[in-house]
Amino acid sequence: MKIIVCVKQVPASDEVQFDHVQKKVVREGVELVINPLDLHGIEAALKIKDASGAEVVAVSLGPPPAEKALRRAIAMGCDSGVLVCDREFAGSDTLSTSKALAAVVSKLGGADLILCGDHTTDGDTGQVPAELAEMLNVPQATYGAEVEAEGGSVKVKRVLTGLIETVETPMPALVTVTKAIGKPRRPSLVGIKRARTAEVKTMTAADLGLTKADVGWDGSPTKTLSAYPPPSRPQSEKVEVSPEKSAARIVEILGQAGVA
Ligand SMILES: Cc1cc2nc3c(=O)[nH]c(=O)nc-3n(C[C@H](O)[C@H](O)[C@H](O)COP(=O)(O)OP(=O)(O)OC[C@H]3O[C@@H](n4cnc5c(N)ncnc54)[C@H](O)[C@@H]3O)c2cc1C
């Protein structure tokens, strides 16, 4: 069985900053980490590897520093990494990103199972997995809390609000996971040593048969029209007096707001 786990490198969550002129997330000069839910994607893949001996390939589309994320994935137990990296990808929206990821899955000869995080902490659209599943023409199961793959099908326990559901679908399939998968394992000493020398293959747009028109600015129908921080909420007031007085004050506040 072959599993491809999609891993995105994101700014450490307290470092996400926005460039309001260029209208994009600032990724230069900040600490970059593996998107937290992608660590759970890796953990889900490695649990299946532990049970079945599956091959696990970590794939990332990003600038050269994303290689570090792939080496960490290898240190955790993934077998290899592929970095999709090319200036042609600059300006890629989610559709264009998914196109590149679909092309790399095909280039690698396909996979029985593709694992993704439910969403990222920077772009946070949650669109890529669904687009990728559609482009690869495979079924998708979301909100995975447990993922079991054997005998040509994958069983996914989905934890929803007020409902736990188990679904099964034939593979190839794509599954998105949440943190309910369980704590991602720490890299072992052997893993860290292996990750230092393991080959991380780099693929360009041309390697994937993609042209300038397919990806990057030209291949992205989304345009960011404006971007600004949300207006700050008005200062709240704590009323700590008797119930009668606080009720009177609340009526007064509602009156001033034109509600009562
Ligand atoms: C007009 C426009 C221009 C943009 N230009 C740039 C740019 O120049 N540079 C740039 O870095 N970003 C750019 N972006 C942002 C980029 O499109 C998103 O970062 C990317 O598509 C992923 O979206 P997301 O973070 O919402 O992922 P989500 O859909 O929330 O991610 C869900 C899961 O999909 C997988 N996944 C997502 N992205 C990747 C990835 N890159 N590699 C591997 N797996 C992945 C992961 O498993 C992840 O957990 C641009 C966006 C727009 C709209």
The ligand as an SDF file (V2000), in Angstrom:
LIG
                    3D

 53 58  0  0  0  0  0  0  0  0999 V2000
   -4.4880   35.1370   -5.1360 C   0  0  0  0  0  0  0  0  0  0  0  0
   -3.6610   34.2590   -4.2150 C   0  0  0  0  0  0  0  0  0  0  0  0
   -2.2690   34.2760   -4.3280 C   0  0  0  0  0  0  0  0  0  0  0  0
   -1.4930   33.4770   -3.4860 C   0  0  0  0  0  0  0  0  0  0  0  0
   -0.1360   33.5020   -3.6020 N   0  0  0  0  0  0  0  0  0  0  0  0
    0.6390   32.7370   -2.8170 C   0  0  0  0  0  0  0  0  0  0  0  0
    2.0620   32.7490   -2.9440 C   0  0  0  0  0  0  0  0  0  0  0  0
    2.6280   33.4540   -3.7610 O   0  0  0  0  0  0  0  0  0  0  0  0
    2.7900   31.9490   -2.0960 N   0  0  0  0  0  0  0  0  0  0  0  0
    2.1690   31.1580   -1.1720 C   0  0  0  0  0  0  0  0  0  0  0  0
    2.8620   30.4430   -0.4330 O   0  0  0  0  0  0  0  0  0  0  0  0
    0.8320   31.1160   -1.0280 N   0  0  0  0  0  0  0  0  0  0  0  0
    0.0470   31.8890   -1.8240 C   0  0  0  0  0  0  0  0  0  0  0  0
   -1.2920   31.8690   -1.6870 N   0  0  0  0  0  0  0  0  0  0  0  0
   -1.8720   31.0130   -0.6830 C   0  0  0  0  0  0  0  0  0  0  0  0
   -2.0010   29.5870   -1.2410 C   0  0  0  0  0  0  0  0  0  0  0  0
   -2.9440   29.5600   -2.2830 O   0  0  0  0  0  0  0  0  0  0  0  0
   -2.4460   28.6760   -0.1250 C   0  0  0  0  0  0  0  0  0  0  0  0
   -1.4750   28.7220    0.8930 O   0  0  0  0  0  0  0  0  0  0  0  0
   -2.5800   27.2290   -0.5720 C   0  0  0  0  0  0  0  0  0  0  0  0
   -3.4340   27.1020   -1.6660 O   0  0  0  0  0  0  0  0  0  0  0  0
   -3.1300   26.3630    0.5360 C   0  0  0  0  0  0  0  0  0  0  0  0
   -4.3280   26.8980    0.9920 O   0  0  0  0  0  0  0  0  0  0  0  0
   -4.7190   26.7580    2.5100 P   0  0  0  0  0  0  0  0  0  0  0  0
   -3.5690   27.2130    3.3120 O   0  0  0  0  0  0  0  0  0  0  0  0
   -6.0400   27.4180    2.7000 O   0  0  0  0  0  0  0  0  0  0  0  0
   -4.8440   25.1780    2.6690 O   0  0  0  0  0  0  0  0  0  0  0  0
   -6.0540   24.2730    3.2040 P   0  0  0  0  0  0  0  0  0  0  0  0
   -6.9740   23.9650    2.0820 O   0  0  0  0  0  0  0  0  0  0  0  0
   -6.6380   24.8420    4.4520 O   0  0  0  0  0  0  0  0  0  0  0  0
   -5.1680   22.9890    3.5560 O   0  0  0  0  0  0  0  0  0  0  0  0
   -5.7290   21.7350    3.9180 C   0  0  0  0  0  0  0  0  0  0  0  0
   -4.6690   20.6670    3.7570 C   0  0  0  0  0  0  0  0  0  0  0  0
   -4.2490   20.5590    2.3850 O   0  0  0  0  0  0  0  0  0  0  0  0
   -2.8450   20.2240    2.3370 C   0  0  0  0  0  0  0  0  0  0  0  0
   -2.1020   21.3330    1.7050 N   0  0  0  0  0  0  0  0  0  0  0  0
   -2.4800   22.6130    1.5580 C   0  0  0  0  0  0  0  0  0  0  0  0
   -1.5040   23.3260    0.9520 N   0  0  0  0  0  0  0  0  0  0  0  0
   -0.4820   22.4620    0.7370 C   0  0  0  0  0  0  0  0  0  0  0  0
    0.8220   22.5920    0.1860 C   0  0  0  0  0  0  0  0  0  0  0  0
    1.2700   23.7580   -0.2990 N   0  0  0  0  0  0  0  0  0  0  0  0
    1.6150   21.4910    0.1220 N   0  0  0  0  0  0  0  0  0  0  0  0
    1.1760   20.2940    0.6020 C   0  0  0  0  0  0  0  0  0  0  0  0
   -0.0400   20.1130    1.1530 N   0  0  0  0  0  0  0  0  0  0  0  0
   -0.8520   21.1830    1.2220 C   0  0  0  0  0  0  0  0  0  0  0  0
   -2.3890   20.0310    3.7850 C   0  0  0  0  0  0  0  0  0  0  0  0
   -2.5440   18.6770    4.1290 O   0  0  0  0  0  0  0  0  0  0  0  0
   -3.3790   20.9060    4.5420 C   0  0  0  0  0  0  0  0  0  0  0  0
   -3.5310   20.5320    5.8990 O   0  0  0  0  0  0  0  0  0  0  0  0
   -2.1080   32.6570   -2.5100 C   0  0  0  0  0  0  0  0  0  0  0  0
   -3.4990   32.6440   -2.4000 C   0  0  0  0  0  0  0  0  0  0  0  0
   -4.2800   33.4470   -3.2370 C   0  0  0  0  0  0  0  0  0  0  0  0
   -5.7660   33.4250   -3.0840 C   0  0  0  0  0  0  0  0  0  0  0  0
  1  2  1  0
  2  3  1  0
  2 52  2  0
  3  4  2  0
  4  5  1  0
  4 50  1  0
  5  6  2  0
  6  7  1  0
  6 13  1  0
  7  8  2  0
  7  9  1  0
  9 10  1  0
 10 11  2  0
 10 12  1  0
 12 13  2  0
 13 14  1  0
 14 15  1  0
 14 50  1  0
 15 16  1  0
 16 17  1  0
 16 18  1  0
 18 19  1  0
 18 20  1  0
 20 21  1  0
 20 22  1  0
 22 23  1  0
 23 24  1  0
 24 25  2  0
 24 26  1  0
 24 27  1  0
 27 28  1  0
 28 29  2  0
 28 30  1  0
 28 31  1  0
 31 32  1  0
 32 33  1  0
 33 34  1  0
 33 48  1  0
 34 35  1  0
 35 36  1  0
 35 46  1  0
 36 37  1  0
 36 45  1  0
 37 38  2  0
 38 39  1  0
 39 40  1  0
 39 45  2  0
 40 41  1  0
 40 42  2  0
 42 43  1  0
 43 44  2  0
 44 45  1  0
 46 47  1  0
 46 48  1  0
 48 49  1  0
 50 51  2  0
 51 52  1  0
 52 53  1  0
M  END
$$$$
